[in-house]
Amino acid sequence: EQAHDVLVVTGSVEDVPEQFRGWVNPGGRMFIVKGHSPAMEATLCARPGVSEWHEESLFEIDLPRLVHAETKPEFQF
């Protein structure tokens, strides 16, 4: 897999998957929407170094889940 300087995730996730972090070069950024409907947050994740991450909340939004990132239903009686 190849890493990139900028990554824009076009569907929401519950939390930022570690796999996605590996797709961003040191010095790069990732825009991602995370959280639960109806109050998700658009987030800018910056990777200034190999093991450093800084997250900045930009605004609230509600976006459909990324394909295959849906929350699995919990067992109910």
C-alpha positions in Angstrom: 0.0 0.0 0.0 1.2 3.5 -0.8 0.9 6.4 1.6 -0.2 9.9 0.5 0.3 13.5 1.6 -3.5 14.2 1.7 -6.3 11.7 2.3 -10.0 12.6 2.2 -12.4 10.0 3.5 -15.8 10.5 1.9 -17.9 8.5 4.3 -18.2 8.5 8.1 -16.6 6.1 10.6 -17.1 5.5 14.3 -13.5 6.3 15.0 -10.4 6.7 12.9 -9.1 3.2 11.9 -5.4 2.6 12.5 -5.2 1.3 8.9 -6.2 4.7 7.6 -3.3 6.4 9.6 -0.9 4.2 7.7 -2.1 5.7 4.4 -0.8 9.2 5.4 2.9 10.2 4.9 4.7 12.0 7.8 3.9 15.7 7.2 0.6 14.8 5.6 -3.1 15.3 6.6 -6.3 13.4 6.6 -9.9 14.8 6.5 -12.4 12.3 8.1 -15.9 12.4 9.6 -16.2 10.4 12.8 -18.7 9.7 15.5 -22.4 8.8 15.7 -25.4 10.3 13.9 -26.8 12.9 14.2 -23.8 14.8 15.7 -20.7 13.6 14.0 -17.6 15.7 13.7 -15.5 16.6 10.7 -11.9 16.2 11.8 -8.5 17.2 10.3 -5.8 14.8 11.4 -2.3 16.0 10.8 0.8 13.8 11.0 3.8 16.0 11.7 6.1 13.1 12.4 6.3 9.3 12.1 4.5 8.6 15.4 2.8 12.0 16.0 -0.8 12.8 15.3 -2.8 16.0 16.0 -6.6 16.1 15.6 -8.6 19.3 15.1 -12.4 19.3 15.2 -13.7 21.5 12.4 -17.5 21.4 12.5 -20.5 19.1 13.2 -22.0 17.1 10.4 -24.1 14.0 9.7 -22.7 11.8 6.9 -23.6 8.2 5.9 -21.2 5.5 7.0 -18.3 4.5 4.8 -19.1 1.2 3.0 -18.2 -1.8 5.3 -17.7 0.6 8.2 -21.2 0.3 9.6 -21.6 -0.4 13.3 -22.5 -4.0 13.8 -25.9 -4.5 15.5 -25.8 -5.5 19.1 -27.5 -8.7 20.3 -31.0 -7.9 21.7 -33.5 -10.2 23.4 
